[in-house]
Amino acid sequence: MKKSEEFKHVKYLWDDGLADQLDPVERLRHRSNILGADQRITNTGGGNTSSKIKMTDPLSGEEVDVLWVKGSGGDLRTSTRANFASLYMDKFLSLEHIYNKAEIKGAKTEIEDSMVDMYRHTTFGLNPAASSIDTPLHGLIPFRHVDHMHPVSAIAIAASEDQEDLTQEIFGDEVGWVPWQRPGFDLGLVMQEKIKQNPKLKGLIMGQHGLINWADDDKACYELTLTLIEKAAHYIEGFGKGDKTFGGQKYHSPDESTRKQILIQLLPRLRGMVSQSNRFIGTVHVTESVLQFVNSVDAPRLAEIGTSCPDHFLRTKIKPLYVDWNPQGESFDTLMEKLEKGLVAYRVDYMSYFEACKHPNSPAMRDPNPTVILIPGIGLIAWGKTKSESRVTAEFYSLAIEVMRSSEAISTYQGLPRQEAFDIEYWLLEEAKLKRMPPEKEFARNVVVVIGAGSGIGKASAHRVAKEGAHVVCADVSEEAAQATAQELTDIYGVGIGIAGTGLSGCGPAIGLGVDITDRDSVQAMFDEIILAYGGIDNVIVTAGIFVSPDKNGRIPDDKWSLTYAINVIGAFVVADEARKIWQAQRLSGSLVLTTSVNAAVAKQGSLAYDTSKAAANHLVRELAIELSPLVRVNGLAPATVVEGSSMFPRDRVISSLIKYNVSFDEGESTEALRERLATFYAQRTLTKSPVTLADQAEVAYLLSSNRFSKTTGQIISVDGGLQEAFLR
Ligand SMILES: [Zn+2]
């Protein structure tokens, strides 16, 4: 039988052909990547791996033993060599003396926390990767290769009431058990002692936490990890409860389209409720398994116990908010009432948890809102400061559901004691890690919708706000162009980590959508998609517009007049009107920027429809500023003659302008070269004498959207290089 066929509950991915070409550190990287690639083996960002490797010491030229171990942060699946810390083994082991010298030692003591800073003194090869708190688990276990994973099947054993007996029953003498203990130097010593007592041990179930196992050969270590997980999963499978899972079903899910409609109504209101102190980005996660859980009899009891693996609850918080709503018999309004009440109770409960568990030196209380909300019939909604974080949170709770399913099948599920949970959540080392993170960017936690993002000012604005950390919805009449811009942003900023999110909700920091703003249904459909993707909106920038060139006689046909107004005025209004519903549902401040034109203020020949439509748009800005007050600021950006890369300046318009202004040119020149000629000509007419670029426009679209202009609404800002005749008065 092929190796890969021996495993039904995990994916066997070791490739000798590949591994044998790699150096020992790269083999560790390969092993880590393939372990991380299977969610049943470990969660995103969870677990770590190590190899003790003989290397030449750059100082002495002698061969030394080096511990390569996955460092702090990062993710096994996507790890590169740079994610691994390297420590001189002899120096690392010498730390034990320092630890033992301390008068007070043991789990959660000061000396234990201070060991983390000591690891840096043992760095081999000037490696800047920071060691994680799990380093001593790897360093103190006297085997060459160690895998520490968070597999659902192992956590299920570790989170069961009779976890020690179950470990014995499933694994016999080859796997031992250690009770829950916060990871650190002391836990490493506990494991070392276990192995001393029983040198035949191959691994340990870590109470309320996961699995750790080892071998002197790296491939053997990998295969052992899979074998142990397979064994646990196979055992659990034998106890499947079928219809009786989670105590049986209490509610039924509405069909998919009804569920979607409820979510579209629900998400902006819910986002507003949880975002009153900090804004959150949502992820909706709905699978058969999630629905089975939220609809079950046991869901309220199990949800209250919370998640077990510390890695899980750092994101999911100590417990989710479960709302006992009957999707068959109760109305949407009842759901909202229950959510409102549930959130109030949750925050009070969180505050009392904080008060009861805090130490004199604990960090200040964090946001008391839940990050996971469970609704019967609807599914799981997760909140995070970024899309990536909310996806990870959704992933972790969905894994916790699998842990509860398995644990309840073989035993009774239990959570981590509250004080232990608190001591992880508010660990000073964890706080220091948070403090070391770069400050949040200006548009972090924001969803910015840019309509017209397929080209020109819209595309430049999408790039500009993304640079400030925004989640960007790139919308355009050309869906293809919108998606191309979204792809550019995703390529720059990455899709993030976390494998969760149903449909569009599994998206990254940018999405591209097609929209026709002359059609209200199309605008509504666009906002519905945005709600399902991110949970709501914060800022809207409309750059979509149309300029119809007059015919040879200088006339614009009537239908083109209508089209000009339909896009430049009514379209902008419809966008604002549909966005208003979301802003009002969220009860969070927002901003709207409409792109008008300096032509709105300058009367001239040849652009009657366009100019008057932009004059109307200027006044639309002012009227909307009043209509949408006090929640939303509305301002206008009035560009002039941005010729660079503009869809408003196709080749024929550029040429007709060059002829009109008597600027000489060659028919053979490229469109961009002709545009540059025209831009240079226009620049000469301005007070600043320099061409106006897309970046100039995008900068102001961004500034007007940002809180830097928080006291400005109903204003039009010209970005025209300085045109005296366009001064507003
Ligand atoms: Zn762990």
Residues whose N, C-alpha, C, O or C-beta is under 5 A from the ligand:
A	BS01	ZN	G47
